[in-house]
C-alpha cells in the first residue's frame, strides 16, 4: 500500500481534507483545530507532496483518489466527507465518481469540475517543460504568491514563506506528473448535476485560477445553500477568509454528522 503521511485531530464523523498543487497538509492546521470539537479531521499529504513519497510511475487523478480511499479504509474510515483545495478538489470529484458510498458529500475548495480548456492544457505543457529545464523552486517563487488576493497578500507572508520553504523538497517528477494528470483529467460537470445537494462549493471572488464566471456556472447546478463566494479572496480562501470558511464547512458537515 502507498505510504501516506498525515495528521488527524478530534473525534466524530470523519472529514478528509486534501490539499492543492505543490502544497502540503499544513494548510489545514488551523482549520482542523477549529473543527476537531465535532469531527474527526484527517489531513493527508498527497503522494509526492509533503512527507508522502511519490509513486514510482505516472498516475491519473482517479488512481490517486483510489489510493486515498484505500489509505482511509486502512485507518478504519468507511465513510467520510472529502473536501479538497484546488487539485484536491479534482481528486475529491474522482472519489465521488468512483466510490460514492465512501463519500456521501464532497467539497470543492477553490476548485473546478470543468476539464482544462485547450489554453490551460497548453500552459500545463509549458510548465512541464519549464520544470524539466529549471527545477521546482523558480516556479514556486512566482506561483505561490500569485495564489493570494494582492490587496491582502502581505498579511499572509508567513504562510507564503512556509509553502515556499516546504516546496524546496518537492521532486520535479511530482510537479510534472501532477501537471500531466490535471491536464488529462475528465470533465466532472455531470457529477454536479447528479449530486447537487452533496457538493459544497467554496470560491474566491478574485480567484484567477477558477474565475468567477466559471464559479457561477458551477453554482447554477448546485443547491444554492451549498455555494459560498468569499469576498476579498483569491485562490487561498482557507487563509484569506478563515472564519467564514470554518463556519461554512461546519454547517455543511453537520448534516452528515447528524445522519451518521
N, C-alpha and C positions, 0 to 999 in steps of 0.2 A: 504493500500500500504506500502511496505517495506520502512522504513526511510533510506535515503541516505544522508550522509554529502558530501558536495562538495564545490569547489570554481570555479569561471569562470572569464575569462578576455577577453576583446576585443569584436569585432562585425564582422559579416560576416558569411560565410559558417561554420557550426559547425564542430568541431573536438573534439571527446571524447577520452580522454586518460585513459586507465585502467592500474593500477599499478600491480606489481607482488606479489608473495607469501610473506607474513609477511612484506609487505611494506605499505605505505600509499600514498595518493595523493601528499605528499610533494616532491616526486621525480620529479614531473613535474613543480615545481615552476619556475625555470629559463626558461625552455622551453616554458611554457605558456606565460611568459612575452615576449619572443623573437618572438613568433608567433601572438601575440594579435593585431599587426598592420593590419593583413589581415584576421584573422579568429576569430570566437567565440570559444574559447578554454575552454572546460568544463572538470573538473577533479574530479570524484567521489572517495570516499573511498569505496572499495568493501565491501559488507556486512561482518561484523566480523572483519574488519581491520580499523585502524584509528578511526574515530568517528562514523562510521556506525555500528549499532547493528547487532549482529549475528542472523540469522534466528533460530527459535526455533527447527527446525527439520533438519536432514541431507539433503543434496541437491546435485543435479548434476550441472555441469558447464553450461549445457543447461538452467537449471532453473535460474541460476544467470544471464545468458545472457538475459532471458526474463524479469527479474527484472530491469536490466539496461535499456532495451528498454521502459518499462512502465514508469520508472522514467524520462527518457529523453523526452518522449512524454508529460508527465505532465509539463515539462518545456517549452513546445511548440516546441520541436525539432522533426520534422517529418522525417528528413533525415540527416545523418552525416557520416563523416569518423570516424571509430573506430580503434584506434591504441593501442595495448596492449603490455606491457612488460611481458615476461615470462608467468606466469599464466594468466595475462591479455590478452596475445595473444591467449591462448586457448579459452578464453571467446569470443574474437573477432571472432574467427572461428565459434563458435556456433551461434553468432548473424548473421553472413553471411549465415550460413546453414539454419537457421530458418526464417530469415526475410531479404532477400537480397534487398528488396525495401527500407528498412530503412538504410542499409549500402551499398552504391554503391561501396565503397572501404574500405579495412581494412589494418592495418599494423601489422606485426609480428616483434616485437622488442626484440631481443634475445629470440626468442620463436621458437616453432616447430609445424608442422602439423602432425607429427607422433604420434601414440599412444605409451604409455610406453611399452618398451620391458619387458620381464619377469624379468630380473635382476633389472630394475628400479622399477617395481611393488613391488618386494620384499623389496627394500630399502624404499619405501613408507610405507610398513607394519612395518618395523623396526622403522621408525620414529614415527609412531602412538604409538607403544609400549613404545618408549623412552619418548614421551611426557606424556603418562599416568603415567609413573613412576617418571619422573624428572621435568616435567613442561616445560615451553617455554624458559625461559631465558638461561639455559645452552645450549640448541640447537642453539639459535640465536648467542651466543658468538662465536661459531665456524662457523656457516653457513654464516653470513653476510660478514665477511672479505673474505671468500673464493670466493665470487662472483666477486671480483675485480682482475684485472691483477696484479700479485705480484710485478712487477717492478715499478708500479706507485701507488700502494695501499696507500702508506704513504701520497700521495698528496690528498687523499680523506678521511682522518681520521675524519674530522668534520662530513662528511656525514655518515660515518660508525657509529660514536658515536650517531648521531641523530637517525638513524634507530634503533640502539640498545636501546636507551632510549625510543623511542615510542613503541618498541616491548614489553616493560615491562607491557603494558596494554592489550596485546593480550591474550584472553582467550585460554586455552588449547583446548577447543572444536573447536575453529576456525581453529587452525592448524590441528587438527585431521580430521575435516570434509573436509577441502580443500585437504589434502593429499589423502584422500579416493576418492574424486571427481576427482582429477588429475589422480590417478591410474586407475580409471574406465572410463576415457573419451574415446570417439571414435577416430578412425583414421580419419584424415581430408585431406589426400593427394588428394583425389578426388576433393576437393574444389580448390586446387592449379591448377589442370588440367582444371577445369571448368572455373576458373576466373584468367587466367594468367596475364591479363592486369590490374587487380584491386586489387592485393595484393602486398603490399610493404614488402620487407624483409630486415631488418637491423640486421646484425650479428656481433659478435665479433670474431676476428681471433683466439683468445686463449680461447674461451668460453668452459669451461669443462662441462657445463650443456647442451649446444647444440653444440656438436663437429663440427669442420669444415667440416668433411666428410658428416655429416648429412645436414649441410647448403648447401653444393654443390649439394646434391641430390634434395633438395627443389628448389634450384636456377635453376636447369635444367628444371623445369616445369613451370617457370615463365618468363615473359618478362625480358630480361637481363637489361633493363633500370630501373627496379624496384628492383634490387638486389644490396645491398651495404654491403661489408665485411669491417668492421672497423679495421684498424691495431692497434697494441698495446692496444687491448681491450679484455676484457673477457665478463662477463655476465652483466656488468653495463655500456654499451656504452653511455647511456644518460649522464653520468658523465665523462667517460674516453675519449670520442670523442665528446664533447659537440657541438662544432660549426659544425662539419660535420653532426651530427645528425639533428641539426636545419635546415641546408640547404637542406638536403635530404627530410625531411618531408615537408618543404615549397614547394619544387619542385613538389613532389607528390600531395600535397594538392591543388596547383594552378589549376591543371587540373579540379578538381571537383568544385572549386570556380568559374572558368570561365564558367562551364556548368550550374551553378545554376541560 
